[in-house]
Amino acid sequence: MTIDAYTNPDFTLPKKFIFFLAALAGIIICDFLILGGTEIVTTCRNREERKRLISERFHNSVQLLYEMIISATSVMSFACAYVVLNHVYSLIQGTHQSGILGQFMYVWENWKDFVLLLLICLSCVLNTILDKLIIPLKRLSRDDIASIRMLGMFYVILILMFLNVIGDESEYSPVMMYYLGLMIGRFVYFDASFKDFLLAMKNIFIKLPLLMLGLTLSGLLCFFGFEAGFLLERNYYIVGAFYTHIFLLIAVFIFHHSHILNLIIKIDKNSEKSDLTDSQ
């Protein structure tokens, strides 16, 4: 396998548009599934309260799903960068290199762990840029963002575990260990109480359906991409998964800024003001 194998010359612009439409359709289906679930859990409320709760919970849940896709894409970018860099190193290992490649070999052989930490920090910066500037999700509180980002790490860890099971030749163990360490650190830190731990677990458990929804969406889209030949099996699978999340991210960007969902379920102004107050 050469570095050229990371690109697919047959993945032309029309095919990219088809794949994007598939990502857009996946987001639409997930939004309607969230709407259906919201209507089911609010069945017992009176008409006015039910209308308010459907609007509030639907838009909050949709933004939580979008935040998970943003978080997963950011984490996936680090995992994909690690795999690509490690592959480049394996290609030139044992050869004499000068210039940039020579410097890269020296850094990778002597400072690999620090490079991984730097990539993690960059993925966190990318996550913040995406959900604060490019796709601002203003309805979410800090606790919601913290818990959904942690689920985003778990989301990617599950994908990496699956890739190891199906026999992808890449080495994902260091990536998984780093993010498992971050997740454990989020649960158990030096001044955390047992109450804090239970609260964090509760927030994670409540949002597990969104995790399953996100995994199903990305999994089906990846399957479609590989079956249609848009993503190459001779690629590392993590590269195809990263491409998939890029298309999902673009679909989320369009949906969020077009405000199409507001035409389906109007935002309750009072709940929106309350959410904005809580997130500040």
C-alpha positions, 0 to 999 in steps of 0.5 A, a space after each residue: 500500500 502506498 500513500 496514493 491509496 488514501 485517495 480514490 480517483 473514481 470518487 468524482 464530484 457527482 459521486 460525492 454529491 450522491 454520498 452527500 445526499 445520502 448523508 443529508 437523508 440520514 440526518 433527516 431520518 434521525 431528526 424525524 426519529 428524534 421527533 417521534 421519540 419526543 412525541 411518544 414520551 410526552 403523550 401523557 401531558 396536557 395539550 399546551 404543556 405537550 406542545 411546549 415540551 415537544 418543541 423544547 426536547 426536540 430541538 435540544 435533542 437534535 443539537 445534542 446529536 449534532 454535537 455528537 457528530 461534531 465531537 466524533 468528527 474531531 476525535 476521528 480526525 486525531 485517530 485518522 491523523 495518527 494512522 496516516 502518520 504511522 503509515 508514512 513512518 512505516 513506509 520510510 522506516 529503515 531508509 535514509 531520509 533527509 529534509 522534512 521526511 528525515 525530521 519527521 522520522 526523528 520526531 516520530 521515533 523520539 517524540 511519538 507520545 508527545 505528537 499524539 498528545 499534540 494531536 489530541 489537543 488539536 482535536 479539542 481545539 477543532 471541536 471548540 471551533 466547530 461548535 462555537 464558531 462554525 456550527 454554534 449550538 447555543 441551546 446546550 448547557 456546559 454539562 450537556 456539552 461535556 457529557 456528549 463530548 465524552 460520549 463522542 470519545 466512546 463513540 469513536 472507541 467503539 468504532 476503533 474496536 470494531 475495526 480491530 475485530 474485522 481485521 484492519 491492519 492498522 494499530 488503534 490501541 494507542 489511540 483507544 488508550 489515550 481516549 480511555 484515559 481521558 474518559 476515566 479522567 473525566 469521571 474520576 478526578 482528584 476532587 470529585 465526589 461520589 455524587 459527581 460521579 453518579 451525576 456524570 453517569 446519569 447524564 451519560 446514561 440518558 444520552 445513550 440513545 443518541 449514541 446508538 442513533 449516531 453509530 447506526 447513522 455513520 455505520 450505515 453510511 459507511 456501509 453504503 460508501 464501501 458498497 458503492 465504491 465511494 470509499 475504498 476497502 484497500 484504504 485503511 477503514 478509519 480513513 473511510 470512516 473519517 470521510 463519512 463523518 466529514 460529509 455528515 458534518 457538512 450536512 449538519 452545517 447546512 441543516 443548522 444554518 438553514 433553520 429548516 427544522 424550525 418550519 417543522 417544529 417551531 421553537 418555543 421562545 420562552 424555553 429558548 431564553 431559558 436554555 440560553 441563560 443556562 448555557 452562559 
